[in-house]
């Protein structure tokens, strides 16, 4: 494997970012990854108002600085403004850094470290504080080496087109106010061979501390550095991952013999293991800067012919992916972005069942891998959702883990972060954005440890009801669709009944009776919102359902002879999709078996509701499922109801989910 040290290659001042996160009139949050500790100066340029200048020193409530390596520091800005910014207005900003390793350079802004950060016609980046959310983008599932094009590049293109369109009117009225990423922002468990080489090389260049493994098994080296120096076990890491000899578990139905893999991903041959690898992955998927430090990579001579062919295909896909990262960095610097995890951010089938949890958390290596992924998530994604909360609860733990990976402090941090229950969040937009944690607050099956767990436990459902109380409308983020494609759910249930839930990712809301009852009761509660816009991903295809409850409406809604208006909107994936023929067959089968008028609906939990799918205009035949990577766009009226729902395909084509009979009845 080719490597390079930091002395041989200049590390950029800014490795990733700025990423604009929680954004309010009186509060701005930014995330950056830089090569050295830095002071920060943020200048704000509201129209027709004085310039605001804020200088921030590290280790204060306004600027958290975490050291991850000799050349990697995280700057987390949580700035409270004395003079609030105007709503519905494009406000330019200049973020300048004074790096401690180059004090003579003075203040350096984006022109020095990201000269392509601005949109045409702008000399600085800008942000916008929305009054009411009238337009948002959303999506999930962004796998770098998928052969699809990147939907985040399409999202950046959309913003650029709105800014330059002569028919767009005032840009502040037409730009999407939010970007909602509903899971699988990274694929820790499914990594291309060239990407794994880049990750290991970058960790060395940045001087990330070596991570020690106690009691190595199955040939696992004693540390991350030894793993890297031996070639990183390219395409063979599944042999290093832990196995369990536990008999009679869910793993027995999938694998012969008594030794069963703990991690069930079908693509775990390059599964990331160390904390340094997890951190490096984020830098390489959000910014072009880190790639500039890396040499070119070639397939090792030792690779088998089949793996060599895969390496070549992955290398072609990654070249296209990297070419779009400047656009991705620009997008994330301008649009406030909310993020919540799904399984691939940690590992496939994460917490799918009690049996999975018992196997995974009982083994020290699998526990370490899961903990490392959650630590990386907390730093790169979780913090920006709840900045003050995460800083207060986890900042010291995270720094201890970063300082000495493999130490007792690292293990203590993993213990606490695995028990943490504040990953869900609410942003006070209008309508409010409520993101659910459907991965760590699960309702374990009391009947059979092998059955899929419910996606939300009773306490989390109660918290959700509290957040919904008194709201007229809500944007509800659920990684998995609450109302999914019924034929696929039936197949998932079948495989669960025969003891093979892991073969079909049997994770859907209606799989667990308690969770299904809880979420349906929430929709029928007397104080439930009148409009639910449910934003989901996970499934690698896109669809839109209009949902109408048939009975059991709340007292408030009975007076109007109607229940709450529910739109299930799924956009997946940003860079991933199914085989076209397979999804076409499933789409046709679902339309035949579970059309709105089908009597089979009465044999399911849909007997108390009417679900009408929308057709994406431009798809062949009567298809209701769209199989195209891209980004979803939802436009809302003043009451929080969708007026336009579409998928902007990465290829450039737009698919509008047309209003049909259900829209007339529900709207």
N, C-alpha and C positions, 0 to 999 in steps of 0.2 A: 504493500500500500504506500502511496506517495504521501508524505507529510511535509509540513513547513512550520517553522517556529515563528513566534512573534517578532523575533529579531530580523528574520529574513523577509517578512512581509509587513507592511505598515497597516496597523489596525485602524479602521476609520474612527473618527471622533464619535459618530452616532451609528450604532450597529442596527438599530431598528427604532421606528418612531419618527416624530411624535404620533402617538395614537390618542385621538380625542375620545374620552370616555364620558362619564356622567357630566351633563352640562345643564346648568340652571342659570337664571338671571344673576344670582349672587354667588355662584360657585362654579368653578371650572376644574376639571380633572384631566391630566395628561399623563401618559406613560412613555418612557424612553428607555432604551438600553444603550449605554455609552461605555467608552473604553477606560474611563478614569473618573474619580469623584469630580463633581462640578458644581459651581454656583449657577443659578438660573436667573435670567431676567426675562420677564414676560411683558411685552407691550401690547396693549389693546387699542384699536383704532375705531371706536364707534362713530358712525356718521354724525356730523353736526354736534359733536361733543368733544371735550378735552381728551387727549391721549392719557390712558392709564398706564403707569409703569410700576411693575412689582419686581423687586429683587428678593430672591429666596435663598436662604442658607440651608445646608443639609442638616438632617437630624432635627427637624422641627415638625410641627403638625402639618405644615404646608408642604414640606419636601422631605419625603422618606428616601433614603439612599441605602440600598442593599448591595453588599459586595459579594459577587459570585465567583470571581477569579481575578487573576492579576490584571486582566484587560477586559473585564466585564462587570459593570455596575448598573443597577437599575435605579432610575429616578422616577419617583411617583409623586406627582404634583397634585395637591388637593388645596386649591386656592379659594379662600372666601373673600369676596369683593365688598369693600365698603360702599362703593358706588355701583349699583346694579346695572347690568347691560340691558339695552332695549330688546324686547321680544320681536320676533318676525323680521329681523334685520341682519344682513350680512355684516359681520364685524371682523375686520382684518386683525391678524395677530402676528407678532414676531417673537419667536422663542429663541433666545440667545444663550449660549453656554460659555463659561470660563473654566476650562479643564485644568485640574491641578497639575497634570503632567506637562502642560505647555502654557504656563502663566504669561509668557511673553507675547503669546498670540492675542491676548485680550479677549473681548467678547466676540463670539462667532455665531452668526445666525445660519439659517438654512442655505443661504447662498454659498457658505463655505462647506457644509456637510451634506446638503441635499438640494443641489441646484435645480432639480426638476420637480420640486415639491409643489409648485404653484400651478393653478389652472391658467390657460391663456387669458390675457387681459388683467391678470392680478400680479402684483409684485410681492405679495405676502400670502400666506394661507389665510383662510377665513373660517369662522364658525357662525352658527346660528342658534339662538335660543328660541324654541318654538312656543307659541301661545297654545294653539290646539294642533295636535298632530293631524295634518291633512294628507301626508304622504310618507310612507316608510318603505324601506327595502328589507328583505329578510331571506334567509337561506341557511343551509347546513351542509355538512359532509363535503369537505374539501380535501381530496386526496391528491397530493402533488403529482404522482406518477400515473394517475388515470389518463387515458388517452383522450378524454374530453377536454375542451377548452375551459378556461378559468372564469367562473361567474363573477368573481370580484373585479376582474378586468372589465366585464360588461357593465358592472355597477359604476365603475369609474367613468366609463364611456358615457353612461346615461347622465351623470352629473355634468360632464364636459359639454354634452349636447344641449342640456337645458341652459347652461350659462351662455352659450353662443347662439341659441336659437332666436331669430328675430320675431318669432310668433309666441315666444314663451311669456311675454309680459315681464313683470318684475320678477327676477330670479328668486327673490326671497319668498315669493308666493308659490313657486312650483318645484323647488328643490325638495327631495326627501329629507325629512327632519331627523330620521333615525335609521340606523342599520342594526338589525337584530340578527345575531348569529345563534342559532338554536341547537348547536351541538356538533361534535366532530370537527372542530376547527383545526385540529391536528390528528394524524393517525399514528399514534405511538406504537400500535401493534401491527401495522402494515406499512413497512418502509421499503423503498426501492434500494437495490444494492448500491448504485451510485450515490444515493442520498445518505445511506449509512456511512459510506466512506467520507462524504462531506461533513457529516455530523461529527465523526470521530476526529477528523483533521481540525475542524473548527474548535472543538473542545481543547485540543492541544495548543493551538495558536492563542486562544484566549487565556491560557494558563489556569484552567479550571482545576480545582484540587482533585487529586486521585481519590477514588472511592474504594474502600477496602471491603472485601467480602469475608465474613467469618465462616469457617467450616465449609469450604467449597465442595460442591458435589458435581458429579457427571462431567468432570473435566473443566469446570468453570475456573478461570484464572483467579488469583487471589485479589486482584484489583482491576479497576477499569482501565488503567494504563496498560497492564499486562494483556488484557483482552484486546485493546487496540493494537498493541505491538505484535500480536500474533495474527493480525489480519481481521480481527473482529468477528471471526466465524461467519463470514459472509454467506448468506443463504443457509446457514446451519445453526442458527441460534436456538431454534426449537429443540435441538438436542441438549442445550444447556439449561433450558427452562425447567423449573421443578416439576416433579411428578408426585403423585400420591399413591400409596398402596392401599388406601382405604377401599374396602370391598362394599359392594351393595349400594354404591352411590350413583348419581346421575351419570358419572363418567363411564361406568361399566357398559352402558348401552351404546356407547360410541366407539370404544376402543377395546381391542382384544387384550387379554392378559391381565395381570394384577397391577401393573404400573401405568397410571393414567395421567395425561398432561393436565396440569392445573389450568393453564391458559388455553382456551378452546378456539382461538382464532385460527381460521383456515390459512391465514397468511402470516403466521408468526415466525417465519424463517429469519426475519431481520428485526424481531421485536426489540425495542429499546429497553435498556436495563438500568443504566446509571443515571443519576441526577444530572450530571453534566451533559449527557446525551439528550435528555429531555429538554434542557434549557437551550441547547444548540439548535434543536429542531425548530423551536419558535422563531429564532432569529432568521432561519433560512426560509421560512414560509411567509414572513411578513415584510421582508425588505431585501433589496438587491445588495445592500452594503456588505453584509457578511460574505456573500459569494465572491466579492472582489478580492478577498484575502486568500482565496483557495487556489491551489494548482488544478490543472486538469487531471481527471481520473481515467484510468483504463481498467479493464477487467483483469483480475489476477490470473496468472497462467494456470493456477491450480483449479480454476473453475471447470466443472463438467460442461459438456457441450450444450446441454439443455439450459443450464444456468447462464452460460455465456450468451445464448440467444435472448434470454429474458433480460439480461443486463443491457444488451444493445437496445431493446425496445424501451426499457425504462429510461435509458440515457436520452433517447430522442424525446420522450415525453417531458423529462425534466428540463431539457433545453428550452422547450416552448414555455414551460411553467416559469422558469427564471426570467425569461424575456418579458414577462408581464408584471414583474414584481415592482417596478417603478410606479406603475399605475395603481397597484394595490396599496403601496405606501402613501401615495397621494390621496387616495380615497379615505384611508383610515385617519389621515391628518385633518380631514374636513367634516366628516359626518359623525356625530356622537354614536358610539357603538356599544351595544349591550351584548354580553356573551354568557352562555350557560353551557355546561358540559353535557356530553352524552358518553356512550361507552368508549368509543375509539380515542377520546381524549385521555383515557386511562388504559383500558384494554377491552377487547371484545367480550360481550356477555357480562360486563362488570355488574356484580350483585344480582345476576339474573334470578337466582334462587338461593334458599338457605343452604342447600347442599353445596352450591358453588362457593358461597362465602365461607363455609366451614373448611373446605379444602384450601381455598386461596389464602385465608388469613392465618391458618395454622402452620403454614410453611414460611420460614423466615425470608427466603429469597422472593417468593411471590408477594409477600407482604411488603418487602422493600421496594419492589418494582411498582406496585400500586401506590405506595406512599410517595415515591419519587415523582410519579406522574401527577399526583395531587398537589405536591409542593410546587411543581412547575406550573400547574394550573393556577394556583393561588397567586403566584407572582405575576404571571403573564395575562391572566384573564379575570380571576375572581376579584382581585383588588379593585379594579375599576368599576365593578358593580356596586360595591359597598365600601368605599374607601376608608371612612373613619372606623367602621366596624372591623374590617380586616386588619387595619393597622393596629388597633388596640388589642385585638385578640391574638394575632399571629405574627406580627412583624419580628419580635424577638426570637420566636421559634424558628421562623424562616431563616433569619441570619445565622443562628446556631447551626442549622442543617447545612447551609451553604458553606460555612467556614470549615467544617470537618465532616464531609460525607463518609458514612461508615462508622462514625463514632457513636458513643452512647447518647450524645446530644442529638444526633441525627435520628436515632431510634426513638428518643423521647418525642421529638417533633412529629415523627410519623404516627406514634400512638395518639397524640392529641389531634392531629389533623384528620385521622381516620374517624375520630369520634365527633368531629366538628359538624354542626347542624345549622349553619348560617350561610349556606351557599345560595339559597333562594333570595330574591330581592324584589323591591318595588321601586320604580322611578315615578316621581310625581308629575308626570306629563298629563295632558288632557286629550284622550282618556289615559288613565294610569297604565303603565306597563308593569305587569306582574309576571315574573319568571319563576317557574316551579323547579324545585330540585326533585327530579324523578329518578335519581340514582342512589342517593345515600339515605333518603328518608322513606324506605320501602316497607310495605306491609307483607311480612313473611307469611308463607302459607302455614296454617296450623294443622292442616290435614296431611300434607305430604311435603317433606323437605325438598323433594325434587321438582315440585310444581313451581312455575314462575311466580315470583313475588309480585304483589301489587305495586304499581308505580308511585303510589303516594300512601303513606300510612295515615291512621286516624288523626294523630296529632297534627300532621302537616295539612290534612284536609280541613281541620278546624282552624288552623292559622289562615288558610286560604279564604275560608268563609269570613273571617274577621276582616281581611283586607278588602273583600268585595262589598262588605256591608255599606249600604248607602250610596254606592256608585251607580251612576246612570249607564255608563258604558265602560268596557275594560278591554285592553289588549292583553291576552293571556298567552304566555309562552310555555308550551309543552313540547319537550324534545320529540316525543312520539305523538302522533295524532290521537286525539281523544276519540274521534269518530273516523275509523280507518276503512280501508278497502275490505269489505266483509268477506269475500272469497278467500283472500289471503289470511285473514284472521281465523277462518274456519280451518284452513290448512294448518295454521299454527296450533290450534286447539287439538286437531287430530294427532299431530306429532307429540303434543304434550300427553295426551291420553295413552299413547303407546310407549311413553317413557323417553322420548327423544326431543325435548324442547330446545336443546342447543343446536339442533340441526337446522332450525328455521327461525332462530332468534325470536322465540315465542314471548315477546314483550309488547303487550298492548293493553290498553286501559281496561278492557272488558274481560281480561283473562282471570282476574282475581275478584271473586264476588264482593268482598268488602270494599275494595277500591271502586269497583263499578258502581255499587250502591251509593257510596259517598259522593262521587262526582255527579251522579245523576240527581241526587238529593240537593246538591248545591245549586244546580240549574233550576230547581223547583222551589228554592227557599223564598220566603216572603220578602226578603230584602235583597234578592239577587239582582244584578244589573239588568237593564232592559236589552242591552246589546253586548254580546260576547263575540269578539274577533279572536279566534284561536289560531296562533301562529305555530306551525310545527315543521319538522323535517324528518331525519332519521332514515327514511325508507328508500331513498334514491330514485324517487319519481315525484311528480307534482300533481295535485288535484285540488278541487274546491267543492265543498258540500254546503248546501243550505239545509239547516236543521230546524225542524219544528216539533215541539213537544205536543203529543196528542192529548195528554191528560195530566192530572196532578199538578196543575199550574199553581203558583203562589197566589195568595189572596190579592195582592196588588195587581197581578196580571189577569185574574179572573174578571175583574171589572171591565177590562178591555177585550175580553173574550179571546185572549191570545197569550201565549207564553213568551218567554224571552226570545229574542232573535239571535240565532247562533250561526256563525259562519266558520266552518272548519277549513282553514287555508294551509295547505302543505306545499312547501317549496324545497325540493331536495333532488339532486344535490348541486351544490355550487360547482364541484368538480368530481362528479361520479354519476353513474347511471347503470341501469340494468341492460342485459342483452335485449335488443329491440324485439326479436321474435317472442321471447318469453313474456315480456310485459304486455305485448299485444294479445297473446293467448289468455293471460290472466285478466286483462281488461274485458275481453269478449266474454269470458266465463262469468265474470262478476256481473256484467250487464244482463246476461241471461238468467242468472240465479237470483240476483238481489236488486232488481230494478225497484223503484219506489212502489210499484203495484204488485210486486211478487209476494205470494202468500208465505214464502220461506222467511220473510222478515219477522213474521209472528212467532217463529221458533227461536228467535234471538232476543237480545235485550233491546232491539230496535222496535219491538212491538208497541212501545209507549211513545214512539216518535216517528216522524216522517223525514227521511233523508233523501234529498234530491241532488244528484251530482250535476255540476256545470260542465259544459263541453268547451275545451280549449279550441278556439276558432283557428282553423288552419291545419288541424290534425286529420288524418285520413279516416273515412268511415264515421262511425259513431263513437269513437274513442273518448273516454272521459279521463283517462290517465295520460299525463304528458311525460314522456321519457326524453328529457333534454336538460343538460346541465345549464345553469344560469343563475339568475337572481330573481326572486319574487318581488313584485311591487304591489302595494295596496294603497289606494286613495280613499280617504274618508270624508264624510260630510261633517257638519258641525255637531251632529248627535252621535258621532262615532260609528256610523254605519258605513260599510264599504260602498263606494260609488263606482269603483273600477278595480278589477283584480287581474293581474297579468303576470306572465313569466317572461323576462327578458333573457332569451337564450344566449349562451356564450358565443354562438355562431353569428349573432346579430339579429336574428329574427325574433319578433315579439308575438306571444300567444295570449290573446284576451280570453278569459273565462267568461263566456257569455251569460247574461241574465236569461233565465228561463222561467218556467211556470212558478218555481219556488220563489223567485225574486218578486214576482207580482204578489204572491201570497204573504211573503215575509216582510216586504219593504213597503 
